[in-house]
Amino acid sequence: MFFEQVYDKSLAQASYVIGCQAGGVAAVIDPKRDVDTYLEIAKNNNLKITHILETHIHADFLCGSRELAALTGAELYLSDMGDKDWKYEFPHNKLRHGDHVKLGNLNFEVLHTPGHTPESISFLLTDKPASQEPVMLFTGDFVFVGDVGRPDLLEQAAGLKGTQEIGAAQMFDSLNQFQKLQDFIQVWPGHGAGSACGKSLGAVPLSTVGYEKIRNWALQLLDDRANFQKELLADQPEPPRYFAMMKKLNKIDRELFTEVPQIQNLSRESFQNAKSEGLKIIDVRTPEAFSGGFLEGSLNIPNTNNFSTWMGWYMDYEEYFVLIAEEAEVTDLTRKLMRIGLDNIKGFITPGQLADFEGGNLAKYSPIDKKEVKEKLKKGNVQVIDVRGASEFKQGHIDGAENIFVGKLDQHLDQVSKEKEVIIHCQSGGRAAIAYSLLRAEGFRNVVNYAGGWEDWSN
């Protein structure tokens, strides 16, 4: 058997290539949208991709199943569980609980594992030449290392009221079935630490059923349904705004991108035209580089592993935008953006071009430190805004601070004072830099950035 995990750090998302070397065939589970990765793996290992499987209709990334099928001719095998609202609307092979998908000498048994979503399925793999016992379980967003999939996304991100309690009850039942599996079965989840699909995902890439029975918090609560459901719904991270769009695009027929697009480098004239048209300008430099000279109105969303998630919070899927980035970064940025369907990149300019085009028009700012924050608090007439998540804020915060999560800041500008000086901070500076640039872009000139954040303050 051939096996390779493909892990996208930008979304903490795992996909899998599993092959039967005797038959020269391979399956891909939950592929990302830039599918050339899988084509290269198959080519290098003399395999033909013939099967594409999905564990559920994803909310956090745009699945590349159809792109991969278009390039390889592979068959799509997708869930037919759940109600009419959670059915795929394009041609595919429909899978029900108990079905089997054969790949050469390998066998995938379909297990219906609702909770995270109604249609969620897991794939139990048996490598028949090696053993008649199952060896791997591909769980998608059902069971993670140390955590389980959150059931509130349909309600929080897609607006389907009343679904989170139903999902929590289904998760309880699904986990009771999970714990009946043999302890030695490997668990290969769809996400790792950093994903918003759960609240305490582990950083280890795989687990076993037995390990999860003793370590996973959720599996310790299966003697009390009510308490389990309460704990499962408590303190989940804020679901990014783009999740609702992913649910839609992963379900319906849509335009396919079968290769990574080439993004044009804008001329001075083209950049000025983009500005005059009101296009959003996204500056991906570090906060330190941005603060040293930035274009008023631009957003500072650094090119880190969280870049695509923050872009998904702020970008409208109909609008075009421009990147400020080094040329060597553009392909990486394009891949990160296409993985969540943000395809409307008008072009890019480099930081060097920005300095050349804008000259002396660039603004600057300097973050403040703990001493300055204390002095400003002593004088009074200041507003402190903590842009961390609600669960982080609840665990500890600066006295008198108000909590407005950075991803929702643009929707709560009326809560930001225009009369007082406003101090923005987060845990250690990253989110506060985004928040500062957003407020500047919205016309606030009374804002300062406490870059040290709660980490510095609490120390």
C-alpha positions as CSV (number, residue, x, y, z in Angstrom):
1,M,0.0,0.0,0.0
2,F,1.2,3.5,-0.8
3,F,0.3,6.3,1.7
4,E,1.1,10.0,1.9
5,Q,-0.4,12.8,3.9
6,V,-0.5,16.2,2.3
7,Y,-0.7,18.9,5.0
8,D,-1.5,22.6,4.2
9,K,-0.2,24.7,7.1
10,S,-2.1,27.8,6.0
11,L,-5.4,26.1,6.9
12,A,-4.1,23.3,9.1
13,Q,-5.8,21.0,6.7
14,A,-4.9,17.4,5.9
15,S,-5.6,15.4,2.7
16,Y,-4.4,11.9,1.8
17,V,-3.1,9.9,-1.1
18,I,-3.6,6.2,-0.7
19,G,-2.6,3.8,-3.5
20,C,-2.7,0.1,-4.4
21,Q,0.7,-0.4,-5.9
22,A,-0.2,-3.8,-7.3
23,G,-2.9,-2.2,-9.4
24,G,-1.1,1.1,-10.0
25,V,-4.2,3.1,-8.8
26,A,-4.7,5.7,-6.1
27,A,-7.4,7.6,-4.2
28,V,-7.3,11.1,-2.8
29,I,-9.3,12.0,0.3
30,D,-10.4,15.7,0.8
31,P,-8.0,17.3,-1.8
32,K,-7.1,21.0,-1.6
33,R,-7.9,23.1,-4.7
34,D,-4.3,23.5,-6.0
35,V,-4.3,19.9,-7.1
36,D,-0.9,19.8,-8.9
37,T,0.5,18.4,-5.6
38,Y,-1.4,15.2,-6.0
39,L,-0.6,14.9,-9.7
40,E,3.1,15.1,-8.8
41,I,2.8,12.5,-6.1
42,A,1.0,10.1,-8.4
43,K,3.5,10.6,-11.2
44,N,6.5,10.1,-9.0
45,N,5.0,6.8,-7.7
46,N,3.7,5.4,-10.9
47,L,0.1,5.6,-9.8
48,K,-3.1,6.7,-11.6
49,I,-5.6,8.7,-9.5
50,T,-8.9,6.9,-10.1
51,H,-10.9,7.6,-6.9
52,I,-11.6,10.9,-5.1
53,L,-13.4,10.8,-1.7
54,E,-14.7,13.5,0.5
55,T,-15.6,13.1,4.2
56,H,-18.2,16.0,4.2
57,I,-19.2,19.3,2.6
58,H,-16.3,21.4,3.9
59,A,-16.7,24.9,5.4
60,D,-13.1,25.9,5.9
61,F,-11.6,25.4,2.4
62,L,-12.7,25.0,-1.2
63,C,-12.3,21.3,-2.0
64,G,-10.4,20.5,-5.2
65,S,-12.2,17.2,-5.9
66,R,-13.8,18.4,-9.1
67,E,-10.6,20.1,-10.4
68,L,-8.7,16.8,-9.7
69,A,-11.5,14.8,-11.4
70,A,-11.4,17.0,-14.5
71,L,-7.6,16.5,-14.9
72,T,-7.5,12.8,-14.2
73,G,-10.9,11.4,-15.1
74,A,-11.2,10.0,-11.6
75,E,-14.6,9.1,-10.1
76,L,-16.1,11.2,-7.2
77,Y,-17.3,9.3,-4.2
78,L,-19.3,11.6,-1.9
79,S,-21.8,11.3,1.0
80,D,-25.5,10.8,0.4
81,M,-26.3,10.9,4.1
82,G,-28.0,13.9,5.8
83,D,-31.1,15.7,4.7
84,K,-32.0,17.5,1.4
85,D,-30.1,20.6,2.5
86,W,-26.8,18.7,2.6
87,K,-26.7,17.0,-0.7
88,Y,-24.1,17.6,-3.4
89,E,-25.6,19.2,-6.5
90,F,-23.2,17.9,-9.2
91,P,-22.7,14.3,-10.6
92,H,-21.0,11.8,-8.2
93,N,-21.2,8.3,-6.8
94,K,-23.4,8.5,-3.7
95,L,-22.2,6.8,-0.5
96,R,-24.3,5.5,2.3
97,H,-23.4,4.0,5.6
98,G,-22.1,0.5,5.2
99,D,-21.1,1.0,1.5
100,H,-17.6,-0.2,0.3
101,V,-15.3,1.6,-2.1
102,K,-12.7,-0.8,-3.6
103,L,-9.3,0.4,-4.8
104,G,-7.3,-2.5,-6.1
105,N,-6.6,-4.7,-3.1
106,L,-7.7,-1.9,-0.7
107,N,-11.2,-1.5,0.8
108,F,-12.8,1.6,2.2
109,E,-15.9,1.0,4.4
110,V,-18.2,4.0,4.7
111,L,-19.2,4.9,8.3
112,H,-21.8,7.6,8.8
113,T,-20.4,9.8,11.6
114,P,-22.7,12.9,11.9
115,G,-22.2,15.6,14.5
116,H,-19.9,18.1,12.9
117,T,-22.3,18.1,9.9
118,P,-25.3,15.9,9.1
119,E,-23.7,14.2,6.1
120,S,-20.3,13.5,7.6
121,I,-18.8,10.2,6.8
122,S,-15.5,8.5,7.7
123,F,-13.6,5.9,5.7
124,L,-12.4,2.7,7.4
125,L,-9.5,1.3,5.4
126,T,-8.5,-2.4,5.2
127,D,-5.3,-3.3,3.4
128,K,-6.4,-6.9,2.5
129,P,-3.0,-8.3,1.4
130,A,-1.6,-7.4,4.8
131,S,-4.5,-8.1,7.1
132,Q,-8.3,-8.7,7.2
133,E,-8.5,-6.3,10.0
134,P,-9.0,-2.5,9.3
135,V,-5.9,-0.4,9.9
136,M,-6.8,3.2,9.2
137,L,-9.8,5.5,9.8
138,F,-10.0,8.8,7.9
139,T,-12.2,10.9,10.1
140,G,-12.4,14.3,8.3
141,D,-13.8,16.7,10.9
142,F,-15.4,14.0,13.1
143,V,-12.5,13.0,15.4
144,F,-9.3,15.1,15.7
145,V,-6.2,14.4,17.8
146,G,-7.5,15.3,21.3
147,D,-10.7,17.0,20.1
148,V,-13.8,16.5,18.0
149,G,-15.5,18.5,15.3
150,R,-17.6,21.5,16.4
151,P,-21.4,21.1,15.7
152,D,-22.2,24.8,15.7
153,L,-20.8,25.9,12.3
154,L,-24.0,25.4,10.4
155,E,-25.7,27.8,12.8
156,Q,-22.9,30.2,13.5
157,A,-21.5,30.5,9.9
158,A,-24.3,29.3,7.6
159,G,-27.2,30.7,9.7
160,L,-29.2,27.5,10.0
161,K,-30.9,28.1,13.4
162,G,-31.4,25.2,15.8
163,T,-28.8,22.9,14.2
164,Q,-26.1,23.1,16.8
165,E,-28.0,21.2,19.5
166,I,-29.0,18.5,17.0
167,G,-25.4,18.3,15.8
168,A,-24.1,18.0,19.4
169,A,-26.6,15.1,20.1
170,Q,-25.5,13.4,16.9
171,M,-21.8,13.8,17.8
172,F,-22.5,12.0,21.2
173,D,-24.0,9.1,19.4
174,S,-21.3,8.9,16.7
175,L,-18.5,8.9,19.4
176,N,-20.3,6.0,21.2
177,Q,-19.9,4.1,18.0
178,F,-16.3,5.3,17.5
179,Q,-15.2,3.9,20.8
180,K,-16.4,0.4,19.8
181,L,-13.6,0.2,17.2
182,Q,-10.4,-1.7,17.8
183,D,-7.8,0.3,19.7
184,F,-5.0,-0.3,17.2
185,I,-6.8,1.5,14.3
186,Q,-4.9,4.6,13.3
187,V,-6.9,7.8,13.2
188,W,-6.0,10.3,10.4
189,P,-8.0,13.5,10.8
190,G,-8.8,16.3,8.4
191,H,-7.2,19.1,10.5
192,G,-4.5,19.8,13.1
193,A,-3.8,22.6,15.6
194,G,-4.8,26.0,14.2
195,S,-8.0,25.0,12.6
196,A,-11.2,26.7,13.6
197,C,-13.2,23.4,13.2
198,G,-12.6,22.6,16.8
199,K,-11.4,24.2,20.0
200,S,-8.4,22.2,21.2
201,L,-6.9,20.3,18.3
202,G,-3.5,18.6,18.8
203,A,-0.4,19.3,16.8
204,V,0.4,15.6,16.3
205,P,-0.6,14.5,12.8
206,L,-2.2,11.1,13.7
207,S,-3.6,9.1,16.6
208,T,-5.2,5.8,17.3
209,V,-8.7,4.9,18.5
210,G,-7.2,3.6,21.8
211,Y,-5.2,6.8,22.4
212,E,-8.2,9.0,21.8
213,K,-10.2,6.9,24.3
214,I,-7.8,7.8,27.1
215,R,-6.8,11.3,25.9
216,N,-9.6,13.0,24.0
217,W,-11.7,15.2,26.4
218,A,-14.9,14.4,24.5
219,L,-14.6,10.7,24.9
220,Q,-14.4,11.1,28.7
221,L,-17.9,12.6,28.8
222,L,-19.9,9.9,27.2
223,D,-21.7,8.9,30.4
224,D,-23.6,12.2,30.5
225,R,-25.3,13.3,27.3
226,A,-26.4,16.7,28.6
227,N,-23.0,17.6,30.0
228,F,-21.3,16.4,26.9
229,Q,-23.4,18.7,24.7
230,K,-22.9,21.6,27.0
231,E,-19.1,21.2,27.0
232,L,-19.0,20.6,23.2
233,L,-20.7,23.9,22.5
234,A,-18.8,26.0,25.0
235,D,-15.9,28.3,24.2
236,Q,-15.6,27.4,20.5
237,P,-13.5,29.9,18.5
238,E,-15.2,32.4,16.2
239,P,-16.0,30.8,12.9
240,P,-14.5,32.8,10.0
241,R,-17.0,34.7,7.9
242,Y,-16.0,32.9,4.7
243,F,-17.2,29.5,6.0
244,A,-20.7,30.1,4.8
245,M,-19.4,30.7,1.2
246,M,-17.3,27.5,1.4
247,K,-20.3,25.4,2.3
248,K,-22.2,26.8,-0.7
249,L,-19.3,26.5,-3.2
250,N,-18.5,23.0,-2.1
251,K,-22.1,21.9,-2.7
252,I,-23.1,23.6,-5.9
253,D,-21.7,23.5,-9.5
254,R,-19.0,26.1,-9.9
255,E,-16.1,27.3,-12.1
256,L,-13.1,25.1,-11.9
257,F,-9.5,26.3,-11.7
258,T,-7.3,23.4,-12.9
259,E,-4.0,25.3,-12.5
260,V,-2.6,28.0,-10.3
261,P,-3.2,31.3,-12.1
262,Q,-0.4,33.8,-13.0
263,I,-0.9,37.2,-11.3
264,Q,0.2,40.3,-13.2
265,N,2.7,42.9,-11.8
266,L,0.8,46.2,-12.1
267,S,2.4,49.3,-13.7
268,R,2.2,52.7,-12.0
269,E,-0.8,53.6,-14.1
270,S,-2.6,50.4,-13.4
271,F,-2.1,50.7,-9.7
272,Q,-3.3,54.3,-9.7
273,N,-6.4,53.1,-11.6
274,A,-7.0,50.3,-9.1
275,K,-6.8,52.9,-6.2
276,S,-9.2,55.3,-8.0
277,E,-11.7,52.4,-8.5
278,G,-11.7,51.8,-4.8
279,L,-10.1,48.3,-4.9
280,K,-8.9,47.0,-1.5
281,I,-5.1,47.1,-1.2
282,I,-3.7,44.2,0.9
283,D,-0.2,44.7,2.2
284,V,1.3,41.3,3.2
285,R,4.5,42.6,4.9
286,T,5.3,42.1,8.5
287,P,3.8,44.6,11.0
288,E,7.2,46.0,11.5
289,A,7.8,46.7,7.8
290,F,4.2,48.0,7.3
291,S,4.5,50.5,10.2
292,G,7.7,51.9,8.7
293,G,5.8,53.2,5.6
294,F,2.3,52.2,4.4
295,L,-0.3,53.4,2.1
296,E,-3.3,55.0,3.9
297,G,-6.4,52.8,3.3
298,S,-4.5,49.6,2.9
299,L,-5.0,46.5,5.1
300,N,-2.0,44.9,6.7
301,I,-2.6,41.1,6.6
302,P,0.9,39.5,6.8
303,N,1.8,36.4,4.8
304,T,1.8,33.9,7.7
305,N,0.0,30.6,8.0
306,N,-3.2,32.6,9.0
307,F,-3.2,34.8,5.9
308,S,-6.0,33.1,4.0
309,T,-8.2,32.9,7.1
310,W,-7.9,36.6,7.8
311,M,-8.5,37.3,4.1
312,G,-11.7,35.2,4.4
313,W,-12.9,37.3,7.3
314,Y,-12.6,40.6,5.4
315,M,-13.0,40.0,1.7
316,D,-16.2,40.0,-0.3
317,Y,-16.2,37.2,-2.9
318,E,-17.4,39.6,-5.6
319,E,-14.7,42.3,-5.2
320,Y,-11.3,42.6,-6.8
321,F,-8.2,43.5,-4.8
322,V,-4.5,44.2,-5.1
323,L,-1.6,42.7,-3.2
324,I,1.5,44.4,-2.0
325,A,4.1,41.6,-1.8
326,E,7.5,40.6,-3.0
327,E,7.4,38.8,-6.4
328,A,8.8,35.6,-4.9
329,E,5.8,35.4,-2.5
330,V,3.0,35.8,-5.1
331,T,2.6,32.2,-6.1
332,D,2.4,31.1,-2.5
333,L,-0.2,33.8,-1.8
334,T,-2.2,32.8,-4.9
335,R,-2.3,29.2,-3.7
336,K,-3.4,30.2,-0.2
337,L,-6.2,32.4,-1.6
338,M,-7.4,29.9,-4.2
339,R,-7.8,27.4,-1.4
340,I,-10.7,29.4,-0.1
341,G,-11.9,30.6,-3.5
342,L,-10.6,34.2,-3.4
343,D,-9.7,34.3,-7.1
344,N,-10.3,38.1,-7.8
345,I,-6.7,39.2,-7.6
346,K,-6.4,42.2,-9.9
347,G,-2.6,42.2,-9.6
348,F,0.3,43.0,-7.3
349,I,3.0,45.5,-6.7
350,T,6.2,45.0,-4.7
351,P,7.1,47.1,-1.6
352,G,9.8,48.7,-3.8
353,Q,7.2,49.8,-6.3
354,L,5.0,51.1,-3.5
355,A,7.9,53.4,-2.3
356,D,8.5,54.4,-5.9
357,F,4.9,55.0,-6.8
358,E,3.8,56.8,-3.6
359,G,7.1,58.5,-2.4
360,G,6.5,60.8,0.4
361,N,2.8,60.0,0.7
362,L,3.4,56.9,2.8
363,A,2.3,57.0,6.5
364,K,4.1,55.6,9.5
365,Y,3.3,54.6,13.0
366,S,5.1,53.4,16.1
367,P,3.6,50.8,18.5
368,I,3.5,51.7,22.2
369,D,4.9,49.7,25.1
370,K,3.5,48.7,28.5
371,K,4.9,51.8,30.3
372,E,3.1,54.1,27.8
373,V,-0.2,52.1,28.2
374,K,0.0,52.6,32.0
375,E,0.6,56.3,31.6
376,K,-2.3,56.7,29.2
377,L,-4.6,54.7,31.5
378,K,-3.5,56.9,34.4
379,K,-4.4,60.1,32.5
380,G,-7.8,58.6,31.5
381,N,-10.0,59.4,28.5
382,V,-8.8,56.3,26.7
383,Q,-10.6,53.2,25.4
384,V,-8.8,49.9,25.5
385,I,-10.0,47.4,22.9
386,D,-8.9,43.7,23.2
387,V,-9.3,42.1,19.8
388,R,-8.7,38.5,20.9
389,G,-11.4,35.9,20.8
390,A,-14.1,35.8,23.5
391,S,-12.7,32.7,25.2
392,E,-9.3,34.2,25.4
393,F,-10.7,37.5,26.9
394,K,-12.7,35.5,29.5
395,Q,-9.5,33.9,30.7
396,G,-7.9,37.3,31.6
397,H,-7.8,40.8,30.3
398,I,-6.7,44.4,31.1
399,D,-9.1,46.0,33.6
400,G,-11.7,48.1,31.8
401,A,-10.9,46.7,28.3
402,E,-13.6,46.0,25.9
403,N,-13.6,42.9,23.7
404,I,-14.2,43.2,20.0
405,F,-12.9,40.3,18.1
406,V,-10.6,41.4,15.2
407,G,-12.5,39.4,12.6
408,K,-15.7,41.3,13.5
409,L,-14.2,44.7,14.1
410,D,-15.3,46.0,10.7
411,Q,-18.9,45.2,11.7
412,H,-18.6,47.0,15.1
413,L,-17.0,50.3,14.2
414,D,-19.8,52.1,16.1
415,Q,-18.3,50.7,19.3
416,V,-14.9,52.3,18.6
417,S,-14.6,55.8,20.2
418,K,-13.9,58.8,18.0
419,E,-13.4,61.1,20.9
420,K,-11.1,59.1,23.2
421,E,-7.6,57.7,22.3
422,V,-8.1,54.1,21.4
423,I,-5.5,51.5,22.5
424,I,-5.7,48.3,20.4
425,H,-4.1,45.0,21.6
426,C,-4.3,41.2,21.2
427,Q,-2.2,38.4,22.7
428,S,1.2,39.2,21.2
429,G,0.8,41.7,18.4
430,G,-0.3,39.9,15.2
431,R,-4.0,40.5,15.3
432,A,-3.6,44.0,16.8
433,A,-1.5,45.0,13.7
434,I,-4.4,43.9,11.4
435,A,-6.9,45.7,13.6
436,Y,-4.8,48.9,13.6
437,S,-4.6,48.9,9.8
438,L,-8.3,48.3,9.5
439,L,-9.2,51.2,11.8
440,R,-6.8,53.5,10.0
441,A,-8.3,52.4,6.7
442,E,-11.7,53.3,8.1
443,G,-10.6,56.8,9.0
444,F,-9.7,56.5,12.7
445,R,-6.6,58.6,13.5
446,N,-7.0,58.3,17.3
447,V,-5.7,54.7,17.5
448,V,-2.4,53.4,18.9
449,N,-1.2,49.8,18.8
450,Y,0.0,48.1,22.0
451,A,2.0,45.4,20.2
452,G,3.1,43.6,23.3
453,G,-0.5,42.7,24.1
454,W,-1.8,40.6,26.9
455,E,1.3,38.4,26.9
456,D,3.4,41.3,27.8
457,W,0.9,42.9,30.1
458,S,0.3,39.7,32.1
459,N,4.0,39.0,32.5
